[in-house]
Amino acid sequence: MDFKKLIGNAKQIEGFKCRVCPQCNGKACRGEVPGPGGKDSGMAFIRNYDKLNEIKVNLDTIYAPVSVDTSLELFGKPFRYPIFAAPIGGLIPNYGDKHGIDDYHYSKAIIEGCKRAGTIGFTGDGAKDEFYTEPLRVIQENEGWGIPTIKPWKQEEVIKRIELAEKAGVPAVAMDIDAAGLILLAMAGKPVSPKPVEELKEIISATKLPFILKGIMTAKGAEKALETGASGIVVSNHGGRVLDHTPATVEVLPEIVRAVGGKMKILIDGGIRTGLDVLKVLALGADGVLIGRPYVVAAFGGAAEGVELYTNRIGVELEEAMLMTGCGSLQEITSEVIYK
Ligand SMILES: Cc1cc2nc3c(=O)[nH]c(=O)nc-3n(C[C@H](O)[C@H](O)[C@H](O)COP(=O)(O)O)c2cc1C
């Protein structure tokens, strides 16, 4: 399979709510939540994409050739690329019920495809228990190779879910703390809420696993995440799905990097679509990226093979971008790469 075939397949899927646009920029699907879009005006999703595109990079190829190395170690595990699949939950409500791809089948494509490409997939959670347990079943079937992302439920519920993740043998666990206001969950009888530092500390100290807080958008939020004892954060506005008119994730990244001061790992997501985008955010201080919606297209268009193909495609683009900007390793990608 090649990428063109993958896109062709995805476009033909009956009832697929994603339009498979040439550029996944949030314009065609604005306001479609449930669905693949950004909330209300859709501007937070659109801005994530637009602000990344405004950043330009410095080309320089006068240097002694080196072989480009995109590998890294994160939370004690080696990865081929700093590129990970973001958690996507609720496949039927968000992407339609005609195609038969539920949370189990989607996660199977993501977990297996990322594993084959030498990276890892995050999995989601949601209104129904199976949105958490079915992806976890896939992770278990793959020797624990996945990172479950738990919603900010009541304490006992979160701890129960962490225990299930531990049993599955995962290398880390995450919480999308920015799902705190999801009314749809409350309507389904599964309330989520914001959590103070003390409650997060209690959760994080209940596990030996590295804990990642996803949905940090301010320096203050990053400082509070540091206090909780988290090992990492994801700078994320949930792909613009939880609050309209937030800034783009790439806009807040530099102040968050300064606040963290190297004391936690920093991942980022929102509108990252190319290997060059990956280079840009690494140059601004991120350790790695999560990509959301394009992985849905890859999984629908080519299952695990599609996910592997897509990950390698972005990885190779990153390699090219590093070669063209004189970066032999991820550590060499510094702010000098950014055109000021
Ligand atoms: C349909 C859909 C469902 C999502 N479900 C979850 C989820 O269950 N947990 C979570 O942490 N984030 C969830 N997200 C947010 C993504 O993990 C990610 O933050 C976002 O999609 C990144 O932006 P991008 O899609 O522009 O790459 C979801 C996003 C979409 C589009």
The ligand as an SDF file (V2000), in Angstrom:
LIG
                    3D

 31 33  0  0  0  0  0  0  0  0999 V2000
  -12.6140   12.6140   17.6770 C   0  0  0  0  0  0  0  0  0  0  0  0
  -11.5850   12.9330   18.7170 C   0  0  0  0  0  0  0  0  0  0  0  0
  -11.6150   12.2320   19.9130 C   0  0  0  0  0  0  0  0  0  0  0  0
  -10.6500   12.5190   20.8960 C   0  0  0  0  0  0  0  0  0  0  0  0
  -10.6430   11.7820   22.0480 N   0  0  0  0  0  0  0  0  0  0  0  0
   -9.6990   12.0350   23.0000 C   0  0  0  0  0  0  0  0  0  0  0  0
   -9.6240   11.2430   24.1860 C   0  0  0  0  0  0  0  0  0  0  0  0
  -10.3920   10.3170   24.4160 O   0  0  0  0  0  0  0  0  0  0  0  0
   -8.6570   11.5720   25.0830 N   0  0  0  0  0  0  0  0  0  0  0  0
   -7.7790   12.5920   24.8680 C   0  0  0  0  0  0  0  0  0  0  0  0
   -6.8960   12.8500   25.7000 O   0  0  0  0  0  0  0  0  0  0  0  0
   -7.8220   13.3350   23.7500 N   0  0  0  0  0  0  0  0  0  0  0  0
   -8.7460   13.0750   22.8040 C   0  0  0  0  0  0  0  0  0  0  0  0
   -8.7650   13.8250   21.6540 N   0  0  0  0  0  0  0  0  0  0  0  0
   -7.7590   14.8930   21.4540 C   0  0  0  0  0  0  0  0  0  0  0  0
   -6.5090   14.3270   20.8020 C   0  0  0  0  0  0  0  0  0  0  0  0
   -5.8390   13.4280   21.6250 O   0  0  0  0  0  0  0  0  0  0  0  0
   -5.4850   15.4300   20.4350 C   0  0  0  0  0  0  0  0  0  0  0  0
   -5.2270   16.2200   21.5600 O   0  0  0  0  0  0  0  0  0  0  0  0
   -5.8880   16.3130   19.2750 C   0  0  0  0  0  0  0  0  0  0  0  0
   -6.6830   15.6200   18.3390 O   0  0  0  0  0  0  0  0  0  0  0  0
   -4.6120   16.8350   18.6220 C   0  0  0  0  0  0  0  0  0  0  0  0
   -4.8610   17.6520   17.5780 O   0  0  0  0  0  0  0  0  0  0  0  0
   -4.8160   17.2070   16.0110 P   0  0  0  0  0  0  0  0  0  0  0  0
   -5.9680   16.2800   15.8250 O   0  0  0  0  0  0  0  0  0  0  0  0
   -4.9930   18.5140   15.3370 O   0  0  0  0  0  0  0  0  0  0  0  0
   -3.4890   16.5490   15.7160 O   0  0  0  0  0  0  0  0  0  0  0  0
   -9.6950   13.5380   20.6660 C   0  0  0  0  0  0  0  0  0  0  0  0
   -9.6930   14.2280   19.4470 C   0  0  0  0  0  0  0  0  0  0  0  0
  -10.6140   13.9340   18.4760 C   0  0  0  0  0  0  0  0  0  0  0  0
  -10.5420   14.6560   17.1580 C   0  0  0  0  0  0  0  0  0  0  0  0
  1  2  1  0
  2  3  1  0
  2 30  2  0
  3  4  2  0
  4  5  1  0
  4 28  1  0
  5  6  2  0
  6  7  1  0
  6 13  1  0
  7  8  2  0
  7  9  1  0
  9 10  1  0
 10 11  2  0
 10 12  1  0
 12 13  2  0
 13 14  1  0
 14 15  1  0
 14 28  1  0
 15 16  1  0
 16 17  1  0
 16 18  1  0
 18 19  1  0
 18 20  1  0
 20 21  1  0
 20 22  1  0
 22 23  1  0
 23 24  1  0
 24 25  2  0
 24 26  1  0
 24 27  1  0
 28 29  2  0
 29 30  1  0
 30 31  1  0
M  END
$$$$
